[in-house]
C-alpha cells in the first residue's frame, strides 16, 4: 500500500497546525505553572501572617496541596474570590476551623456544605457574585456569623424564619437577586437586630391601585 501523498502546501498546513497546537500547549503549561507557583507562594505568605489569599489563582477547587501546606498554620482568614470554584469540600471546615473571615465571591458556586456550620469562629462570609438560587440554610447555623454577603446571585428562595433564628447574624446583603415580592416584603418587616439589604423592587401593574 502506498503512503498517502501530500502536496507541499498540505505539508506546510499540517506543520503550521502542529506548530500552533504546540504553542497553545506550551502556553497552557506555562499558565498552569504560574498558577501553581502563585498558590505555593501565597501559602508561604499565609504561614507568616495567617491570612490565606488565593484570589485570582484560576482555581476550580481548593487543591489538596493547600491543606498540606497549611497543616501547621492556624488561619484567621481565607480569600478564594475570583476563581472558577463550583464547590467547597466538607473537609474545608475541619482543616480551616479557626477562620473568622471567608471570601468565596466571584466564583461559580450554587451550594455550600453543611459542615460549614462547624466553623465556630467565622464572623464574615462573602458568597456574592455566584450562582446561588436559594440562600444556603447552613449560613443560618454558623454560630458566630455576623455579616453575610449574598448579593449578585440568582436567589429566589429565602427562609425568613430560619434567618430570624440565626444565632448571631446582624447584617445580610441580598441586593441584586431575583427575590419574589412575597419574600421581599417579609424581609422588609422588622427582623429585630437583623438588617437585610435589598434592591428596591418594581411595583407590578396589578399592585398599583392608581392604575
C-alpha positions in Angstrom: 0.0 0.0 0.0 1.3 3.4 -1.0 1.6 6.0 1.8 -0.8 9.0 1.3 0.6 11.7 -0.9 0.8 15.2 0.4 1.5 18.3 -1.6 4.0 20.8 -0.3 1.0 23.1 0.6 -0.6 20.3 2.5 2.6 19.5 4.4 3.0 23.2 5.2 -0.6 23.4 6.5 -0.1 20.3 8.7 3.2 21.7 10.1 1.6 25.0 10.8 -1.3 23.4 12.6 1.1 21.2 14.7 3.1 24.3 15.5 0.1 26.2 16.6 -1.0 23.3 18.8 2.4 23.1 20.3 2.5 26.8 21.1 -1.0 26.6 22.7 0.1 23.6 24.8 3.2 25.4 25.9 1.2 28.5 26.9 -1.3 26.3 28.9 1.6 24.6 30.7 3.2 27.9 31.4 0.0 29.4 32.7 -0.6 26.3 34.9 2.9 26.5 36.1 2.5 30.2 37.1 -0.8 29.4 38.9 0.9 26.7 40.9 3.8 28.9 41.8 1.3 31.7 42.8 -0.6 29.2 45.1 2.6 27.9 46.8 3.9 31.5 47.2 0.7 32.7 48.8 0.6 29.6 51.1 4.1 30.5 52.3 2.9 34.1 53.0 0.0 32.8 54.9 2.3 30.7 57.1 3.6 34.1 58.4 0.5 36.3 58.5 -2.2 33.6 59.0 -4.3 35.1 56.1 -4.6 32.9 53.1 -5.2 34.8 49.9 -5.8 32.5 46.9 -7.9 35.0 44.9 -7.5 35.2 41.2 -5.5 31.9 41.0 -7.5 30.1 38.3 -8.7 27.5 40.8 -11.5 25.1 40.1 -11.3 23.7 43.6 -9.1 24.0 46.7 -6.0 21.9 45.9 -5.2 19.2 48.4 -1.7 20.6 48.5 -3.0 23.7 50.1 -4.4 21.7 53.1 -1.0 20.0 53.4 1.0 23.3 53.3 -1.3 24.9 55.8 -1.5 22.0 58.2 0.7 23.7 60.9 -0.9 27.2 60.5 -3.9 28.5 62.4 -5.5 30.6 59.6 -7.6 33.6 60.5 -9.0 34.4 57.1 -9.3 32.7 53.7 -9.9 34.5 50.4 -10.9 32.3 47.4 -12.6 35.0 45.4 -12.2 35.5 41.6 -11.7 31.8 40.7 -13.9 29.2 39.0 -14.7 27.1 42.0 -18.0 25.2 41.9 -18.0 23.7 45.4 -16.3 23.7 48.7 -15.5 20.2 50.2 -16.7 19.2 53.6 -13.1 18.9 54.9 -12.6 22.6 54.4 -14.3 23.3 57.7 -12.1 20.8 59.5 -8.8 22.0 58.1 -9.6 25.7 58.5 -11.7 25.5 61.6 -10.5 28.8 63.2 -11.0 31.3 60.4 -13.1 34.4 61.1 -13.5 35.6 57.5 -14.2 33.6 54.4 -14.5 35.2 50.9 -16.0 33.0 48.2 -17.2 35.8 46.0 -16.9 35.8 42.2 -16.9 32.0 41.7 -19.5 29.5 40.3 -21.0 28.0 43.4 -24.6 27.1 43.9 -24.5 25.4 47.3 -22.4 25.2 50.4 -21.6 22.1 52.5 -23.5 21.7 55.8 -20.1 21.2 57.5 -19.5 25.0 57.3 -21.7 25.2 60.5 -18.6 23.8 62.3 -16.7 27.0 61.7 -17.1 28.1 65.2 -15.2 31.4 64.8 -16.5 32.6 61.4 -17.9 36.1 61.6 -18.0 37.2 58.0 -18.9 35.2 54.9 -19.0 36.6 51.4 -20.8 34.4 48.8 -21.7 37.3 46.4 -21.4 37.0 42.6 -22.0 33.3 42.4 -24.9 31.1 41.2 -27.0 30.5 44.3 -30.7 30.3 43.7 -31.5 29.9 47.4 -29.9 31.3 50.5 -27.9 28.3 51.8 -29.5 27.0 55.0 -26.1 26.4 56.6 -25.5 30.2 56.7 -28.1 30.4 59.4 -26.4 27.8 61.6 -22.9 29.2 61.8 -22.7 30.1 65.5 -20.7 33.4 65.3 -21.6 34.6 61.8 -22.5 38.3 61.9 -22.2 39.5 58.3 -23.4 37.6 55.3 -22.9 39.0 51.8 -25.1 37.2 49.2 -25.7 40.0 46.7 -25.5 39.5 42.9 -26.7 35.9 42.8 -30.0 34.4 41.4 -31.6 33.9 44.8 -35.4 33.3 44.6 -35.8 31.5 47.9 -35.0 32.7 51.4 -36.3 31.0 54.6 -37.2 34.1 56.5 -38.0 32.3 59.8 -34.7 30.4 59.7 -32.9 33.7 59.0 -34.5 35.2 62.1 -33.3 32.3 64.2 -29.7 32.7 63.1 -27.7 32.8 66.4 -25.5 35.9 65.7 -26.4 37.3 62.3 -26.6 41.1 62.2 -26.4 42.0 58.5 -27.4 40.3 55.3 -26.8 41.8 51.8 -29.4 40.3 49.3 -29.2 43.1 46.7 -29.3 42.3 43.0 -31.2 39.0 43.4 -34.5 37.8 42.0 -36.3 37.6 45.2 -40.1 37.2 44.8 -42.4 40.0 46.0 -43.8 38.0 48.9 -40.4 37.1 50.4 -39.1 40.6 49.6 -41.9 42.2 51.7 -41.4 39.7 54.5 -37.7 40.7 54.7 -38.7 44.4 55.0 -40.6 43.7 58.2 -38.8 44.4 61.4 -36.4 41.4 62.0 -35.1 42.6 65.3 -31.4 43.2 65.3 -31.0 41.8 61.8 -30.6 44.3 59.0 -31.3 43.0 55.5 -30.2 45.0 52.5 -32.4 44.6 49.4 -32.7 46.1 46.0 -36.0 48.1 45.8 -38.4 46.0 43.8 -40.5 47.3 40.9 -44.2 47.5 41.8 -46.3 45.4 39.4 -49.1 47.0 37.5 -51.7 44.9 39.3 -50.3 46.2 42.6 -50.7 49.8 41.7 -54.2 50.8 42.8 -54.0 54.1 40.9 -53.8 52.3 37.6 
